[in-house]
Amino acid sequence: MAIARERTRIVQLIPSSGWVAVYVVDEQTTALGVACWALMEYLDDRSGEERFTVGLASQDGPKLVRADTLDGFARYEYTGERLA
């Protein structure tokens, strides 16, 4: 019995300006600036390749994480404002 291998990798990074990731936790809405967009590639031995885009944001410190994996993620929103 073969075990299916799967992996996800970043194919390309694209700068983001004016976008935030919106979170709703306990009826409280907050936003984190999206630093860049990542074109991701998901590969597995059974279904092949799938590509998708996610925003990367900094929650605490210099490390960027996938914004959609943080608790309470609701959506991406364009504000048109440059965030520092």
Order of alpha helices (4+ residues) and beta strands (2+ residues): beta-beta-beta-beta-beta-beta
